[in-house]
Amino acid sequence: MKLTFDKGTIRIQGDVRVPNSTWDERSKTYRAMALYYRDILDFLKRSGFDFNDEVLDLLPCHELQSSAVLRDY
């Protein structure tokens, strides 16, 4: 089973339906809104399923810097 992040949702690739997920016919996977990420992890750990969590494997991002000076209000 593999968990990934896709456009604001958690994709669950595997044959297990996790809480708060629905079947997505287009991707042939279960999906859940990202706000249920912690609940999904807790469920999978308690159930003893083997899974690969790639949700937080984010794309590299350059360090953002700004020379803007904020004014007092």
Number of C-alpha atoms within 10 A of each C-alpha: 13 14 21 17 20 12 8 11 18 24 26 26 18 13 9 12 14 16 12 14 18 15 14 12 8 6 10 12 18 22 24 21 16 17 12 14 17 9 14 20 15 10 14 16 12 9 9 8 11 10 15 12 14 13 16 9 9 9 6 6 6 6 5 5 6 5 5 6 6 6 5 4 3
